[in-house]
C-alpha cells in the first residue's frame, strides 16, 4: 500500500521526500532502505534524532541508537550527504540546526536583531528563536516559540503578527539560566543538540539535561 502511494505521487511528478528515522529496530536494514529510496531517484537522508512526544511521552526515546553506533555506522546514518557535510553532522550534531539557521538568514534580508540575545551572557536560548528566525505557527494559527515549546502562544487570527512576534520574543529573551547546570559551563555546548525545547518535552524542564545528547556530543568531541 505504501509503495503504491509513493508510485502514484512520483507518476504525477509531485515533489516527494522520504524521511528515514534511524532506530534500534532498523539500523541493520538501513542499506536496504537506502537502496530502495535511491532506486526511486530520491535522496536518502536519515535522521538519528528521536524526541519525546509533546505530551511528555518518552517511549520513542527508548528506540535511540547508542552514541557509539552513530560513529561506527557513520556512512549509514548520514545517508547521501557529501563528505564534508557528513563529517560535520557526525562530529557536531547541532550543525544541522546551525546550517538551517544560516540558510534562513542568507535567503532573505536579515532581521535587525541584537546579537545580545544569542544564548550568551546567561540567556537560556542559544538557538535561532532568540534572534527572531525560528518562531512557528501551529495548525490552529497560534504563534509559538518552537515546535517543542507550545506556551506562550499568540493566536494570529485574533492578533497582529508583528505584535505576536514581539510578545513571543520578549518571553524568549527574558528567560535566563538559573539552575547552574553543567550545560551552562560546558566547553562543547555549541556542538551539543541539547536545547530548552527538547529538554522540556523529555524532562519537563527548560533547563533539564538529556543525557543521550550529552553522550553524543562528548563522544564526537573526543573523536575529532
Secondary structure, 3 states (H helix, E strand, C coil): CHHHHHHHHHHCCCCCCCEEECCCCCHHHHHHHHHHHHHCCCCCEEECCCCCCCCCCCHHHHHCCCHHHHHHCHHHHCCCCCHHHHHHHHHCCCHHHHHHHHHHHHHCCCCCCCHHHCCCCCECCCCHHHHCCCCEECCCCEEECCCCCCCCEEECCCCCHHHHHHHHHHHHHHCECCCCCHHHHCCCHHHCCCCHHHHHHHHCCCCCCCHHHHHHHHHHHHHC
